[in-house]
Amino acid sequence: MWVKSSYCNGADACVELLPTCGHNGNCLVASLCDCGEVRKVLVRDSKLGAASPVLAFTVEEWEEFQRHMQAVYEGAEAMGDYPGQVILTQVRDNVWEMTRRDQPQVTLTFDDAEMEAFTQGLLGGEFTPEALSRPPVDAVPVS
């Protein structure tokens, strides 16, 4: 199920995530995953729904990004200093983009409010692989 941050407060425009393990939808956390495929976290833009581009990150790439964002929040690192696959950039006032370093042609675009809700959910632990494996209150079924 697609998951939005609780900080979205019911807004339609939000970043959504989907944990996966290849073809097996029950394969969400390492202790449950025995499907022989790489576990992934998928990210899309809720305001576009099924029409949204989808970014796929391995759990390891996603956890590395979460650690970086925590360091940015704590002032230990700058946003642009991150060498990993998840690229999050403010391209102009009120416009943010997320992409994969190795697939820059696939881009999600969102505004400051969406960025704030996403960041708060990320820093609040809502988007860890463990948290994503639990059914959320405001989950949106995959369409």
C-alpha positions as CSV (number, residue, x, y, z in Angstrom):
1,M,0.0,0.0,0.0
2,W,1.2,3.5,-0.8
3,V,2.0,5.5,2.4
4,K,1.9,9.2,3.0
5,S,3.4,11.1,5.9
6,S,1.0,11.8,8.7
7,Y,2.2,15.4,8.4
8,C,0.3,15.7,5.1
9,N,-2.9,16.2,7.2
10,G,-5.1,14.5,4.6
11,A,-3.8,16.7,1.7
12,D,-4.0,15.1,-1.7
13,A,-0.6,16.6,-2.7
14,C,2.1,14.6,-0.9
15,V,5.0,12.3,-1.5
16,E,4.0,8.6,-1.3
17,L,6.2,5.6,-0.7
18,L,5.7,1.9,-1.3
19,P,7.9,-0.8,0.2
20,T,8.3,-3.9,-2.1
21,C,10.2,-7.1,-2.5
22,G,10.0,-7.9,-6.2
23,H,6.8,-9.7,-7.1
24,N,5.9,-10.7,-3.5
25,G,3.9,-8.0,-1.8
26,N,4.3,-9.7,1.6
27,C,8.1,-9.4,1.4
28,L,8.5,-6.0,3.1
29,V,11.1,-6.4,5.8
30,A,14.3,-8.4,5.9
31,S,13.1,-10.9,8.4
32,L,10.1,-11.8,6.1
33,C,11.9,-11.5,2.8
34,D,12.8,-14.9,1.3
35,C,12.0,-14.1,-2.4
36,G,15.5,-13.9,-3.7
37,E,15.0,-10.3,-5.0
38,V,16.3,-7.0,-3.9
39,R,13.9,-5.2,-1.5
40,K,12.9,-1.7,-2.7
41,V,11.1,1.4,-1.6
42,L,9.1,3.0,-4.3
43,V,8.3,6.8,-4.2
44,R,5.7,8.6,-6.2
45,D,3.7,11.9,-6.1
46,S,0.2,11.5,-4.7
47,K,-1.3,14.4,-6.6
48,L,-0.6,12.5,-9.8
49,G,-1.7,9.1,-8.4
50,A,-1.2,6.2,-10.8
51,A,0.1,8.7,-13.5
52,S,3.0,9.7,-11.3
53,P,6.5,8.6,-12.3
54,V,7.9,6.1,-9.7
55,L,11.4,6.1,-8.3
56,A,12.7,2.8,-6.9
57,F,15.4,2.6,-4.3
58,T,16.9,-0.4,-2.6
59,V,16.3,-0.5,1.2
60,E,20.0,0.2,1.7
61,E,19.9,3.3,-0.6
62,W,16.8,4.5,1.2
63,E,18.3,4.0,4.7
64,E,21.5,5.8,3.6
65,F,19.3,8.7,2.4
66,Q,17.4,8.8,5.7
67,R,20.7,9.0,7.7
68,H,21.8,11.9,5.4
69,M,18.6,13.8,5.9
70,Q,18.9,13.3,9.7
71,A,22.4,14.7,9.5
72,V,21.2,17.7,7.4
73,Y,18.4,18.4,10.0
74,E,21.0,18.3,12.8
75,G,23.3,20.6,10.8
76,A,26.1,18.1,10.4
77,E,25.8,17.9,6.6
78,A,24.6,20.1,3.8
79,M,21.8,19.0,1.5
80,G,24.0,19.0,-1.6
81,D,26.8,17.0,0.0
82,Y,25.1,13.6,-0.4
83,P,26.8,11.2,-2.9
84,G,24.1,8.5,-2.8
85,Q,21.3,7.5,-5.2
86,V,18.5,9.7,-3.8
87,I,18.8,13.2,-5.1
88,L,16.6,15.8,-3.5
89,T,17.1,19.4,-4.8
90,Q,15.4,22.7,-4.4
91,V,15.4,24.0,-8.0
92,R,13.7,27.3,-7.3
93,D,11.4,29.0,-4.7
94,N,8.7,26.5,-3.7
95,V,9.9,23.8,-6.2
96,W,11.7,20.6,-5.1
97,E,12.8,17.7,-7.2
98,M,13.6,14.1,-6.3
99,T,15.3,11.7,-8.7
100,R,17.8,8.9,-8.8
101,R,21.4,9.8,-9.5
102,D,21.6,7.0,-12.2
103,Q,18.2,7.9,-13.7
104,P,17.9,11.7,-13.8
105,Q,15.2,11.5,-16.5
106,V,12.7,10.2,-13.9
107,T,11.8,13.2,-11.6
108,L,9.2,13.9,-9.0
109,T,8.4,17.6,-8.4
110,F,6.7,19.0,-5.3
111,D,6.3,22.2,-3.4
112,D,7.5,23.4,0.0
113,A,4.5,22.1,1.9
114,E,4.9,18.7,0.4
115,M,8.6,18.8,1.1
116,E,7.9,19.8,4.7
117,A,5.4,16.9,5.2
118,F,7.7,14.4,3.6
119,T,10.8,15.6,5.6
120,Q,8.8,15.5,8.9
121,G,7.6,12.0,8.1
122,L,11.1,10.9,7.1
123,L,12.7,12.3,10.3
124,G,9.8,11.0,12.4
125,G,10.6,7.4,11.3
126,E,7.4,7.0,9.3
127,F,9.3,5.9,6.2
128,T,11.8,3.3,7.6
129,P,11.4,-0.2,6.0
130,E,10.0,-1.4,9.3
131,A,7.4,1.4,9.5
132,L,6.5,0.9,5.9
133,S,5.8,-2.8,6.5
134,R,3.0,-2.0,8.9
135,P,-0.4,-1.0,7.5
136,P,-0.7,2.8,8.0
137,V,-3.8,4.6,9.0
138,D,-3.9,6.8,5.8
139,A,-2.5,4.3,3.3
140,V,-3.7,4.6,-0.3
141,P,-4.1,1.3,-2.2
142,V,-1.8,0.9,-5.2
143,S,-3.5,1.8,-8.4
